[in-house]
Amino acid sequence: MAQAKPDGGWRGSPDLWLNAAYDLLLEQGIDSVKILPLAQKLNLSRTSFYWFFKDHQQLLDALLSRWRDKNTGNFLKQCNAYAETLVEAVLNVNDLWFNSALFDSRFEFAVRSWALQSLAVLAEVQAADTARITALRGMFTRFGTDGLAADVRARTIYLTQIGYISMQTREDLSLRLSRIPDYVKVFTAQTASHRELERFYARHSLGEHKT
């Protein structure tokens, strides 16, 4: 909830402060996420911060919570989304990498960089990795891939994408999309049908993509 000072001045809101913290984290790293720089960025008094957060740590906890809810939360949802085939299930997961509303890759990179400086954050990242790989493995198991094969395929999908993020790989969208059929074949040992690919491309506003 936004707050105004008794004299009519503006204090901001929890989301305003948190959004500014998010921006600084992505732009400059965790060392920049301090109360004074945030206040200067927002053109607010430093004391206004304490109307919404008990201390600096509570703000950092809120940042982690936002990352956890968005990136891991949506990751688990996509792994469990309705699919008629294993290929369709894998394409549901691939939606994450092409839709920043579902998965924020820059946020992921920033939090993983933050984890290099904090054992507590590292534990959060490791817990997220475990939960995500478990969800992927469960997805494969649901479609009849069991045991070690399910685990290896889950890790292949996950570590490939984390590699993209960690290396800050930048690819032309059309090039990356052109690789989707082959990625699917590597991940599933199955060939995606024209219909499955068309539905995937349509979700990303590409219409009739040449397959």
PyMOL commands that set and color helices and strands:
alter all, ss='L'
color gray80, all
select helices_A, chain A and resi 14-28+30-32+35-42+46-51+56-79+86-98+105-115+119-142+147-166+173-178+180-188+194-203
alter helices_A, ss='H'
color red, helices_A
select strands_A, chain A and resi 3-4+10-12
alter strands_A, ss='S'
color yellow, strands_A
deselect
rebuild
show_as cartoon
